[in-house]
Amino acid sequence: PVYGSRRMSAYLNRLGHAVSRKRVQRLMRGMGLQAIYPKPCTSRPGTGHRIYPYLLRGRVIDRPNQVWATDITYIPLARGFMYLVAIMDWHSRRVLAWRVSNTLDTDFCIDALEEALACYGKPEIFNTDQGCQFTSQSFTEVLEAHDVRISMDGKGCYQDNIFVERLWRSVKYECVYLKAFESGAHLRGDLKRYFAWYNT
């Protein structure tokens, strides 16, 4: 499942099937096959969007609702892929809210944020990367309406949001990579069970 046209053509040639990469590309396209690998970058900045400074360097995080963080990751399905956004409390490492979507729009991020705010109150600081979903006016307006200070990772500094990055590793190796999800509904059901287990 991880072979693209280059590796597949090399593999078939080793098996004695003389086939060019171009032919493999055409056959894979015709059969709807594609390699499982990280797809589009989920942290593309939005043109003209405001970028906020990173507020967490050297800060001691010692209580819940002091800092929340969010990020988006790519989830492969048996056919296609979806995106997962999660909001985490940095102190407890609890996943406060999450959503999946088949597009990288801002709406599913706002839905997760509003659920977290409704269920857990508000944080002092909310940290994100510089992805266009989080720098968009519609997302930052929700935070500003609740008087939440906005912090953003430096460009290319994955360690600025290391706890959410570590969550993605756990989600993928303990849930996603163990199954070939057939649909978004199948994925949602398993993620609901996984995050309940993870939080407890």
Order of alpha helices (4+ residues) and beta strands (2+ residues): alpha-alpha-beta-beta-beta-alpha-beta-alpha-alpha-beta-alpha-alpha
